[in-house]
Amino acid sequence: DVRLGLIFRFLQVLIFTYVVGYSIVLQQAYMKYDQVAGASTIKIKGVGYRNVSNATRIYDAQDLVVPPTMQDAFIIATRIQETNQTRDKICSSSPDKTTAGSSCTSDAQCTPGINPGSPYGLQTGECNLTDGYCKMLAWCPLEEDRETDEKTLIHGLERASIFIRTNIQFPLYDITLGNADTGLINGRNQWFLEQILDHACGNSNSECSSDLYMRGAIVLARAEFNCEVDYISGKTDDCNPDWSFSRIDDTKKQTFSTGFNFRTIQYTWTQVNCSTGTPIAGRAFDPEACFSSAASENHRLLRKIYGIRVVVCIYGKAGKFDWVQLLIALGAGIGLLKVASLLTDFLLQQAWPRRQLFLHDKYQKVDILHSPAGHGTSLVSEHATVEHTAVEPSLGHDRKDDRSERFASDDMHDPAYEEGGVTDTPYRRESDILI
């Protein structure tokens, strides 16, 4: 059938195109790959500023990068809330009421001790009727915890320079590479903070960038290597990663606790007279003075820092032409060609209009065993379905099966036939029939 033949050839061509065009050429199934191993080193330079009490305060990289070093990551502070606190003072709420103890209208509603609803200190059992909150023994004043505050925002960070040096190795091929052979190259080993945030927000979304500066964010920086060892000569240009930046702390399903922030404390060291222990007024350093550890432990600066945390992830592979991998891919492709035969045969037997005619030509029922000459009754008459190619025309009525002589013996007579007088005919069991 011409149509069936065309379907068969079409399936063969389709499978061949998939194996050669997609699997071997596009997916490079002829390559033997080695996974990359490496690390990154990050350095940041830049300056920012904010207005504090009608004065301008400058922040350089040492102030902005907290902590100063991390493994394959860094944090740039974009907003800082500061609260000067003193230990063991009595307070009930922060000045702006964003942080407070349990609400109350009388002392009876303030249980002395630790209260889960007021995790900032020990309740004294008294109610501050002025602000309506229970009094606590705590670090006072309490922190002003505002989600957005333009006064605490650090300006000028858009041009902060971020240098990311990658050092990688492909152990299987003993190849070591870096990305800082020739100096700073924007887009390869150096970026500005605004560039990273633009990529994370998607093509310079100013509203998104402003929100990141205000609330903080977690950005994933991915360096993907996909190199060919045959073309690597040891230079950086031969194997460059594809960099991508994406925000991972804010998803469509996550609406609670987005952004990024953390708190740190800095104890205030107080200069005292070495003899009397009395504090020395002023903040100028006095080389003759001593420092009071007791005073430093009772005064601290609480800082809530919002920032951009960037996590660097290095992954990828390097491949080299390998005959074994190519032969495996070709062998798998040759095996897939059998699918064309299976599908065509299925259509022939199950869905083709003239399938009965095809099945009649493909299979034939023949008698493979008849009674010996001279006897009118057939001992065993079996029918079997065999392929035309497995049937010889002379296996029918005119040829005596010489293999039956092997089954003729005195002890292989069927008792049923002995009673009928047929005692000289050998009895052949069904299991002894050879097809």
FENZIPE-V294390 format. One record per residue. N is the residue number from 0. BURIAL is + if it has 9 or more other C-alpha atoms within 8 Angstrom, else -. D_FIRST is the distance of its C-alpha to the first C-alpha in whole Angstrom. Layout:
n;burial;d_first
N;BURIAL;D_FIRST
N;BURIAL;D_FIRST
This chain:
n;burial;d_first
0;-;0
1;-;4
2;-;6
3;+;5
4;-;6
5;-;9
6;+;10
7;+;11
8;+;12
9;-;14
10;+;16
11;+;17
12;-;19
13;-;20
14;+;22
15;+;23
16;+;24
17;+;26
18;+;27
19;+;29
20;+;30
21;+;31
22;+;32
23;+;33
24;+;35
25;-;36
26;-;37
27;-;38
28;+;37
29;+;38
30;+;42
31;+;44
32;-;46
33;+;50
34;+;51
35;+;54
36;+;58
37;+;61
38;+;64
39;+;65
40;-;69
41;+;70
42;-;73
43;+;74
44;+;76
45;+;78
46;+;80
47;+;81
48;+;83
49;+;85
50;+;88
51;-;90
52;-;93
53;-;93
54;-;93
55;-;90
56;-;88
57;-;86
58;+;84
59;+;82
60;+;79
61;-;82
62;-;82
63;+;79
64;+;77
65;+;77
66;-;77
67;-;77
68;-;75
69;-;72
70;-;69
71;+;66
72;+;67
73;+;70
74;+;72
75;+;73
76;+;76
77;+;76
78;+;78
79;+;81
80;+;83
81;-;86
82;+;89
83;+;92
84;+;93
85;+;96
86;+;96
87;-;98
88;+;98
89;+;98
90;+;96
91;+;93
92;+;91
93;+;90
94;-;92
95;-;89
96;-;88
97;+;84
98;+;85
99;+;88
100;+;89
101;+;88
102;-;90
103;+;93
104;+;96
105;+;98
106;+;99
107;-;98
108;+;94
109;+;94
110;+;94
111;-;96
112;-;93
113;+;90
114;+;88
115;-;84
116;-;84
117;+;86
118;-;85
119;+;87
120;+;90
121;+;93
122;+;94
123;+;98
124;+;98
125;+;99
126;+;98
127;+;98
128;+;99
129;-;99
130;-;95
131;+;94
132;+;93
133;+;94
134;+;96
135;+;94
136;+;96
137;+;93
138;+;93
139;+;94
140;+;93
141;+;90
142;+;87
143;+;86
144;-;82
145;-;80
146;-;77
147;-;77
148;-;80
149;-;81
150;-;84
151;+;82
152;+;79
153;+;80
154;-;79
155;+;78
156;+;75
157;-;72
158;+;73
159;+;74
160;+;72
161;+;70
162;+;69
163;+;66
164;+;66
165;+;63
166;+;63
167;+;60
168;+;59
169;+;56
170;+;57
171;-;54
172;-;55
173;-;58
174;-;58
175;+;61
176;+;61
177;+;63
178;+;63
179;+;66
180;-;67
181;-;68
182;-;70
183;-;69
184;-;66
185;-;65
186;-;61
187;-;61
188;+;64
189;+;66
190;+;66
191;+;69
192;+;69
193;+;68
194;-;64
195;+;63
196;+;64
197;+;62
198;+;59
199;+;60
200;+;60
201;-;58
202;-;59
203;+;62
204;+;63
205;-;67
206;-;67
207;-;65
208;+;67
209;-;70
210;+;69
211;+;68
212;+;72
213;+;73
214;+;72
215;+;70
216;+;67
217;+;64
218;+;62
219;+;60
220;+;59
221;+;56
222;+;56
223;+;52
224;+;52
225;+;49
226;+;50
227;+;48
228;+;51
229;-;50
230;-;51
231;+;54
232;-;57
233;-;60
234;-;60
235;+;60
236;-;58
237;+;55
238;+;54
239;+;55
240;-;55
241;-;53
242;+;56
243;-;55
244;+;58
245;+;57
246;+;60
247;-;59
248;+;62
249;+;61
250;-;58
251;-;57
252;-;58
253;-;61
254;-;64
255;-;67
256;-;68
257;+;66
258;+;68
259;+;70
260;+;74
261;-;76
262;-;80
263;-;82
264;-;86
265;-;89
266;+;92
267;+;95
268;+;97
269;+;101
270;+;104
271;+;107
272;+;110
273;-;110
274;-;114
275;-;114
276;-;110
277;-;110
278;-;107
279;-;108
280;-;107
281;-;105
282;-;102
283;-;103
284;-;102
285;-;106
286;-;106
287;-;109
288;+;107
289;-;105
290;-;102
291;+;103
292;-;100
293;-;101
294;+;101
295;+;97
296;+;96
297;+;97
298;+;96
299;+;92
300;+;90
301;+;87
302;+;84
303;+;81
304;+;78
305;+;75
306;+;73
307;+;69
308;+;68
309;+;65
310;+;63
311;+;62
312;+;58
313;+;57
314;+;54
315;+;51
316;+;49
317;+;49
318;+;46
319;+;46
320;-;43
321;+;43
322;-;40
323;-;40
324;+;39
325;+;36
326;+;35
327;-;35
328;+;33
329;+;30
330;-;30
331;-;29
332;+;27
333;-;25
334;-;25
335;+;23
336;+;20
337;-;19
338;-;19
339;+;16
340;+;15
341;-;16
342;-;15
343;+;11
344;-;12
345;+;15
346;+;12
347;+;10
348;+;13
349;-;15
350;-;14
351;-;10
352;-;11
353;-;10
354;+;11
355;-;13
356;-;11
357;+;10
358;+;13
359;-;15
360;-;13
361;-;14
362;+;17
363;+;20
364;-;24
365;+;26
366;+;30
367;+;31
368;-;35
369;+;37
370;+;41
371;-;43
372;-;44
373;-;47
374;-;46
375;-;45
376;-;44
377;+;41
378;-;43
379;-;39
380;+;36
381;-;33
382;-;30
383;-;27
384;-;23
385;+;22
386;+;19
387;-;19
388;-;20
389;-;23
390;-;24
391;-;26
392;-;26
393;-;30
394;+;30
395;+;31
396;-;34
397;-;36
398;-;36
399;-;39
400;-;38
401;-;41
402;-;41
403;-;42
404;-;45
405;-;46
406;+;46
407;+;49
408;-;52
409;-;55
410;-;55
411;+;51
412;+;52
413;+;51
414;-;54
415;-;53
416;+;52
417;+;55
418;-;57
419;-;54
420;-;56
421;-;52
422;+;54
423;-;53
424;-;49
425;+;48
426;+;47
427;-;43
428;-;43
429;-;40
430;-;40
431;-;40
432;-;37
433;-;35
434;-;31
